[in-house]
């Protein structure tokens, strides 16, 4: 039994006139290829999940509509792969302004079945490498100050990179040496107490 989400019915109903037949046709083909598909609204646009995983999505904007596959980077079609690698916001088949812009039913059904197979086999997208936050080097004047305040140094070294950065930027942004020295004295006092730069604003 096909399951249609009323939230997606409402989404299509509110779409621009040119987009409605595009969205309706994509939806029909998804259900034709994948009777067990589960419709969901995520990030304010329609998604089609299969076996508990995202499979594809579609969306309509003011002047165009799009569709995309969650695992396009793993699919065979070179065009889909190129679109996935470029992370193009226009979807995996360009900007659609007419139902004629869609791939043929045969091709689109093939895409959907391939996406289903990836979910059937439990194939996952490769995890993205997390970009490590670039740490600011510890200024020479701060290293010198730490020689006289080991407690502050220990706390600083145990802070997260973001908390260390907050202190360094606060010192570096001082417009005069006098202002920087005052900030440095205050900062060392807070560090020795184990306080981050913005400790006053943190939830207790």
RATA-V348259 format. One record per residue. N is the residue number from 0. SS is DSSP state (a for helix, b for strand, c for the rest). D_FIRST is the distance of its C-alpha to the first C-alpha in Angstrom with 1 decimal. Layout:
n = {N/N}
ss = {SS/SS}
d_first = {D_FIRST/D_FIRST}
This chain:
n = {0/1/2/3/4/5/6/7/8/9/10/11/12/13/14/15/16/17/18/19/20/21/22/23/24/25/26/27/28/29/30/31/32/33/34/35/36/37/38/39/40/41/42/43/44/45/46/47/48/49/50/51/52/53/54/55/56/57/58/59/60/61/62/63/64/65/66/67/68/69/70/71/72/73/74/75/76/77/78/79/80/81/82/83/84/85/86/87/88/89/90/91/92/93/94/95/96/97/98/99/100/101/102/103/104/105/106/107/108/109/110/111/112/113/114/115/116/117/118/119/120/121/122/123/124/125/126/127/128/129/130/131/132/133/134/135/136/137/138/139/140/141/142/143/144/145/146/147/148/149/150/151/152/153/154/155/156/157/158/159/160/161/162/163/164/165/166/167/168/169/170/171/172/173/174/175/176/177/178/179/180/181/182/183/184/185/186/187/188/189/190/191/192/193/194/195/196/197/198/199/200/201/202/203}
ss = {c/c/c/c/c/a/a/a/a/a/a/a/a/a/c/c/a/a/a/a/a/a/a/a/a/a/a/a/a/a/a/a/a/c/c/c/c/b/b/b/b/b/c/c/b/b/b/b/b/b/c/c/b/b/b/b/b/b/b/b/c/c/c/c/b/b/b/b/b/c/c/a/a/a/c/c/c/a/a/a/a/a/a/a/a/a/c/c/c/c/c/c/c/c/c/b/c/c/a/a/a/c/c/c/a/a/a/a/a/a/a/a/a/a/a/a/a/a/a/a/c/c/c/c/c/c/c/c/c/c/c/c/c/c/c/c/c/c/c/a/a/a/a/a/a/a/c/c/c/a/a/a/a/a/a/a/a/a/c/c/a/a/a/a/a/a/a/a/a/a/a/a/c/c/c/c/a/a/a/a/a/a/a/a/a/a/a/a/a/a/a/a/c/c/c/c/c/c/a/a/a/c/c/c}
d_first = {0.0/3.8/6.4/9.7/12.9/15.4/18.2/17.2/17.1/20.6/21.7/21.1/22.7/25.8/26.1/29.1/28.6/29.0/26.3/23.5/22.8/23.0/20.5/18.0/18.5/18.2/14.9/13.5/15.0/13.7/10.0/11.3/13.2/11.1/7.3/8.1/10.2/11.3/13.1/16.5/19.8/22.7/26.2/25.3/23.1/19.4/18.4/15.6/15.7/14.6/15.6/17.5/19.5/19.9/19.1/19.9/20.7/21.9/24.5/26.6/30.3/33.0/33.8/31.2/27.6/26.6/24.0/24.6/23.5/24.3/25.8/27.4/30.7/29.4/28.0/30.1/30.5/33.9/33.1/30.2/32.6/35.4/33.4/32.1/35.7/37.1/34.4/34.5/33.2/32.1/29.1/28.7/29.2/31.9/31.9/29.6/31.1/29.5/26.4/29.1/29.7/26.4/26.6/25.5/21.8/22.9/24.5/21.9/19.1/21.7/22.2/18.6/18.5/21.8/20.7/17.8/20.5/22.8/20.3/19.6/23.3/23.9/26.4/27.7/29.7/33.4/34.6/36.9/40.4/41.5/44.4/47.2/48.9/52.3/54.9/58.1/61.3/63.4/66.4/69.9/71.1/68.3/69.1/72.7/71.9/69.8/73.0/74.4/71.3/69.5/67.4/65.9/65.4/63.5/61.2/60.7/59.8/57.3/55.6/52.3/52.8/51.6/54.2/57.0/56.1/56.4/59.9/61.1/59.8/61.5/64.8/64.5/63.8/67.1/69.4/72.6/73.9/74.9/71.4/69.9/72.5/71.6/67.8/68.6/70.7/67.9/65.2/67.2/67.7/63.9/63.1/65.6/63.8/60.5/59.2/57.1/58.3/56.0/56.3/57.2/53.8/51.7/49.9/51.8}
